[in-house]
Amino acid sequence: MSMTQTRHAPAATERTENFDVLVVGAGISGIGAAYHLTKQCPGTSFVVLETQDSFGGTWHTHRYPGIRSDSDLYTFGYRFKPWTTAPIATSAEIKHYMGEVIEENDLGPHIRYRHRIDTASWSSEDNLWTIEATRTDTGETARFTANFLWMCQGYYRHSEGYTPEWDGMESFKGRIVHPQNWPEDLDYTGKNVVVIGSGATAATLIPAMAEDCGHITMLQRSPTYFRTGRNAVELADELRALGVDETWIHEIVRRKILHDQSVFTNRSFSEPETVKRELLGAVRSYLGPDYDVATHFTPRYRPWRQRIAFIPDGDLFQGVRSGKASIVTDEIERFVESGIQLKSGKILEADIIITATGFNLNVLGDIDFVIDGKPLVFSDTVTYRGMMFTGVPNMAWVFGYFRASWTLRADLVADFVCRLLNHMKEKGVRRVVPSLRAEDKDMKLLSWIDPENFNPGYLMRGMHLLPKRGDKPMWQHTQDYWNEKDEFPAINLDNEEFVYG
């Protein structure tokens, strides 16, 4: 008896539904996958399984004050649907946009909500994935088979964020909250709030809460780089004033933003000190010459080793300048009854402590994978361009970009998967497995991403769970949209790294 049968033996009367493709997740990637299947693979049957009670992924589960994108929606939005308002958008605006994609393309009937996938088992004899899910509303088991599995579940665990264990946490008399599990009854009016963290979440929370708190403090161990600017795209505004069609505006503005991002990214490698001076100069323009930018806003790493969040209209810095918010750069010694004792000896008084300390990496959706009776050890595989994996048949994974918008890669991967599905149909085959070629057998294997290139905490904590990369671009997740946009469409699907059956 297999592991899958042991854990989730279905009732004798249970019905198994069969589809050509099963998409995991109804977030930005999963809804995009569904759209592309309908347009590029007509006649292909598919289902989208989503654990939550609605679509949206991050934009559904994250409900903390001020939640917004840290990428512009001209590139975070889909290439096929124009974005028509301010480039940095709220979660409600993003969900509305995604809802329009679902409605306009009749994707709703394909989506099953409240389905938590427990196991995925591949049979080479049948060329099928068998997926067992739990209906979270009824507790029933739902069983599906599919020829192809499209993993669009994102990269972090939605159920809980990452909170380090600090000494004395149990002694704190106030509330400790992680933004990912924001309580609806949290009243912070007039309270002293400490936000631990310095990333995009902290930078979003602080200006959103500052007016209502007694005082709010960002406590960081080390600073983060931020970019600032107006929450508007001048080119888009000019084109709209000229009456240009929104479809044209979307494409033109996307190209402009992507060009500017490419220049900025390249400069962060070729002239990091100049880019650093420019970023810090923008901060000083808000906070004035007397503010200690060196201590509180000057990271120890060069620009783009970690994600750079965009601060629309400098709202974080405006909160600091007004005195409603402050920055403390120090390390935590322990929690005490009244707040946090720092290693410097100072005590930060707090009624509420918010741990904006990051994600827990979720490599394959917390799903138990079995291939021909053997549990899949994902870290033993080698990635094919960050979207397929050696020894894993008929599966693609969407993992987006760090230095560009996630959805750019979701669209590229969708094009590749749809082309692959159509190619398999034309060849009359039911299985494809990425495999190392003869010249790759002695290739040096490395960690999923080079820590010298990009090293956020959630990746460093979970690197041992991820597949390996090789020292050739084919066997890497290169993080380079500007090359991949040309390379992916040119992939020869009959190359020897694709083994069909």
VENURGI-V363851 format. One record per residue. RES is the residue in three letters. D_FIRST is the distance of its C-alpha to the first C-alpha in Angstrom with 1 decimal. Layout:
[[RES D_FIRST] [RES D_FIRST]]
This chain:
[[MET 0.0] [SER 3.8] [MET 6.8] [THR 8.3] [GLN 6.3] [THR 6.6] [ARG 10.2] [HIS 11.4] [ALA 10.1] [PRO 13.2] [ALA 15.6] [ALA 15.9] [THR 19.3] [GLU 18.4] [ARG 20.0] [THR 18.8] [GLU 21.9] [ASN 22.3] [PHE 24.8] [ASP 26.1] [VAL 26.2] [LEU 24.7] [VAL 27.1] [VAL 26.1] [GLY 29.1] [ALA 32.4] [GLY 34.7] [ILE 37.4] [SER 35.0] [GLY 32.7] [ILE 35.8] [GLY 37.3] [ALA 34.2] [ALA 34.4] [TYR 38.1] [HIS 37.8] [LEU 35.1] [THR 37.5] [LYS 40.5] [GLN 39.2] [CYS 36.3] [PRO 37.7] [GLY 35.4] [THR 32.2] [SER 30.0] [PHE 28.7] [VAL 27.8] [VAL 28.5] [LEU 26.3] [GLU 28.3] [THR 27.5] [GLN 31.2] [ASP 33.3] [SER 35.4] [PHE 35.8] [GLY 37.5] [GLY 35.1] [THR 37.5] [TRP 40.4] [HIS 38.6] [THR 37.1] [HIS 40.1] [ARG 43.0] [TYR 45.4] [PRO 49.1] [GLY 50.3] [ILE 46.9] [ARG 47.7] [SER 46.7] [ASP 47.7] [SER 47.7] [ASP 50.2] [LEU 48.9] [TYR 50.5] [THR 47.8] [PHE 45.1] [GLY 45.5] [TYR 44.2] [ARG 46.3] [PHE 46.4] [LYS 47.8] [PRO 51.0] [TRP 51.4] [THR 54.8] [THR 55.4] [ALA 55.6] [PRO 53.3] [ILE 51.8] [ALA 50.2] [THR 48.9] [SER 45.3] [ALA 46.7] [GLU 48.4] [ILE 45.3] [LYS 43.2] [HIS 46.0] [TYR 46.0] [MET 42.3] [GLY 42.7] [GLU 45.3] [VAL 43.0] [ILE 40.4] [GLU 43.2] [GLU 45.2] [ASN 42.2] [ASP 40.5] [LEU 37.3] [GLY 36.7] [PRO 34.8] [HIS 32.1] [ILE 31.4] [ARG 29.0] [TYR 30.0] [ARG 28.2] [HIS 24.8] [ARG 23.0] [ILE 20.2] [ASP 17.3] [THR 14.8] [ALA 15.4] [SER 12.9] [TRP 14.7] [SER 14.0] [SER 16.8] [GLU 16.2] [ASP 17.1] [ASN 19.2] [LEU 17.9] [TRP 17.0] [THR 14.8] [ILE 16.4] [GLU 15.8] [ALA 18.9] [THR 20.6] [ARG 23.9] [THR 26.1] [ASP 28.7] [THR 26.7] [GLY 23.4] [GLU 21.6] [THR 18.5] [ALA 19.6] [ARG 17.4] [PHE 18.9] [THR 18.5] [ALA 21.1] [ASN 22.3] [PHE 23.9] [LEU 23.4] [TRP 26.7] [MET 26.6] [CYS 29.8] [GLN 28.9] [GLY 31.6] [TYR 31.6] [TYR 31.9] [ARG 30.2] [HIS 32.0] [SER 31.2] [GLU 33.3] [GLY 35.7] [TYR 36.4] [THR 38.9] [PRO 39.9] [GLU 40.4] [TRP 44.1] [ASP 45.9] [GLY 47.4] [MET 45.5] [GLU 45.2] [SER 49.0] [PHE 49.8] [LYS 51.4] [GLY 50.7] [ARG 47.6] [ILE 45.2] [VAL 43.6] [HIS 41.4] [PRO 42.4] [GLN 38.8] [ASN 38.7] [TRP 42.3] [PRO 43.3] [GLU 45.3] [ASP 47.7] [LEU 48.8] [ASP 52.6] [TYR 54.0] [THR 57.6] [GLY 60.1] [LYS 57.5] [ASN 57.3] [VAL 54.0] [VAL 52.6] [VAL 50.1] [ILE 48.3] [GLY 47.6] [SER 49.5] [GLY 47.3] [ALA 47.3] [THR 46.0] [ALA 48.8] [ALA 51.3] [THR 50.4] [LEU 50.3] [ILE 53.6] [PRO 56.0] [ALA 54.2] [MET 54.7] [ALA 58.0] [GLU 60.4] [ASP 59.0] [CYS 58.2] [GLY 60.9] [HIS 59.9] [ILE 56.8] [THR 56.1] [MET 53.7] [LEU 52.7] [GLN 51.5] [ARG 50.8] [SER 51.8] [PRO 53.2] [THR 51.6] [TYR 53.3] [PHE 54.1] [ARG 55.7] [THR 58.1] [GLY 59.9] [ARG 60.6] [ASN 57.8] [ALA 59.2] [VAL 59.4] [GLU 63.0] [LEU 62.4] [ALA 60.3] [ASP 63.1] [GLU 65.7] [LEU 63.9] [ARG 63.4] [ALA 67.1] [LEU 67.8] [GLY 65.7] [VAL 63.1] [ASP 60.1] [GLU 57.1] [THR 54.8] [TRP 57.3] [ILE 57.7] [HIS 53.9] [GLU 53.8] [ILE 57.0] [VAL 56.2] [ARG 52.6] [ARG 54.2] [LYS 56.9] [ILE 54.4] [LEU 52.1] [HIS 55.2] [ASP 56.4] [GLN 52.9] [SER 52.8] [VAL 56.3] [PHE 55.5] [THR 52.3] [ASN 54.1] [ARG 57.0] [SER 54.7] [PHE 53.9] [SER 57.3] [GLU 59.5] [PRO 57.5] [GLU 60.6] [THR 62.3] [VAL 59.4] [LYS 59.1] [ARG 62.8] [GLU 62.4] [LEU 59.5] [LEU 61.3] [GLY 64.5] [ALA 63.0] [VAL 62.0] [ARG 65.5] [SER 67.0] [TYR 65.4] [LEU 65.9] [GLY 69.2] [PRO 70.6] [ASP 70.6] [TYR 66.9] [ASP 64.9] [VAL 62.7] [ALA 62.3] [THR 60.5] [HIS 58.5] [PHE 57.7] [THR 57.7] [PRO 54.2] [ARG 53.8] [TYR 52.0] [ARG 53.3] [PRO 52.7] [TRP 49.3] [ARG 47.2] [GLN 45.9] [ARG 46.0] [ILE 49.5] [ALA 49.7] [PHE 52.5] [ILE 54.8] [PRO 56.5] [ASP 60.2] [GLY 59.7] [ASP 58.8] [LEU 57.3] [PHE 60.5] [GLN 62.7] [GLY 61.0] [VAL 61.9] [ARG 65.4] [SER 66.0] [GLY 65.2] [LYS 62.4] [ALA 59.8] [SER 59.9] [ILE 57.9] [VAL 57.3] [THR 56.0] [ASP 55.0] [GLU 52.0] [ILE 50.6] [GLU 51.5] [ARG 50.0] [PHE 49.9] [VAL 52.7] [GLU 53.6] [SER 55.7] [GLY 53.7] [ILE 53.0] [GLN 54.8] [LEU 55.1] [LYS 55.5] [SER 59.0] [GLY 59.7] [LYS 60.1] [ILE 58.4] [LEU 57.2] [GLU 57.7] [ALA 55.0] [ASP 54.2] [ILE 51.0] [ILE 49.0] [ILE 46.8] [THR 44.2] [ALA 44.2] [THR 42.3] [GLY 39.7] [PHE 36.0] [ASN 32.7] [LEU 31.1] [ASN 28.0] [VAL 26.6] [LEU 23.8] [GLY 24.3] [ASP 22.1] [ILE 19.1] [ASP 15.8] [PHE 15.6] [VAL 12.9] [ILE 14.1] [ASP 12.3] [GLY 9.3] [LYS 12.0] [PRO 13.6] [LEU 17.1] [VAL 20.0] [PHE 22.7] [SER 25.5] [ASP 24.6] [THR 25.5] [VAL 29.1] [THR 30.4] [TYR 32.0] [ARG 35.0] [GLY 33.2] [MET 31.3] [MET 28.6] [PHE 26.6] [THR 26.0] [GLY 22.6] [VAL 21.7] [PRO 21.9] [ASN 23.7] [MET 24.3] [ALA 27.7] [TRP 28.7] [VAL 32.1] [PHE 33.7] [GLY 37.4] [TYR 40.6] [PHE 42.1] [ARG 45.7] [ALA 45.7] [SER 44.1] [TRP 40.3] [THR 40.7] [LEU 42.6] [ARG 39.4] [ALA 37.3] [ASP 39.7] [LEU 39.6] [VAL 35.8] [ALA 35.8] [ASP 38.3] [PHE 36.2] [VAL 32.9] [CYS 34.8] [ARG 36.6] [LEU 33.3] [LEU 31.7] [ASN 34.9] [HIS 35.0] [MET 31.6] [LYS 32.6] [GLU 35.8] [LYS 34.1] [GLY 31.7] [VAL 28.6] [ARG 25.4] [ARG 24.4] [VAL 26.4] [VAL 25.5] [PRO 28.2] [SER 28.8] [LEU 31.5] [ARG 34.3] [ALA 35.8] [GLU 38.5] [ASP 36.1] [LYS 34.2] [ASP 36.6] [MET 37.2] [LYS 37.6] [LEU 34.8] [LEU 36.0] [SER 34.9] [TRP 34.1] [ILE 37.7] [ASP 40.8] [PRO 41.9] [GLU 45.4] [ASN 45.0] [PHE 43.2] [ASN 42.1] [PRO 41.4] [GLY 39.8] [TYR 36.5] [LEU 35.9] [MET 37.1] [ARG 34.9] [GLY 31.7] [MET 32.5] [HIS 30.0] [LEU 27.2] [LEU 28.6] [PRO 28.3] [LYS 31.1] [ARG 34.1] [GLY 36.1] [ASP 39.8] [LYS 40.2] [PRO 40.5] [MET 37.7] [TRP 35.2] [GLN 36.5] [HIS 36.8] [THR 40.6] [GLN 41.5] [ASP 44.4] [TYR 44.7] [TRP 48.0] [ASN 46.6] [GLU 43.2] [LYS 45.0] [ASP 46.5] [GLU 43.7] [PHE 40.8] [PRO 42.5] [ALA 43.6] [ILE 40.1] [ASN 39.8] [LEU 36.4] [ASP 36.7] [ASN 37.1] [GLU 35.0] [GLU 33.0] [PHE 31.2] [VAL 28.9] [TYR 28.2] [GLY 25.9]]
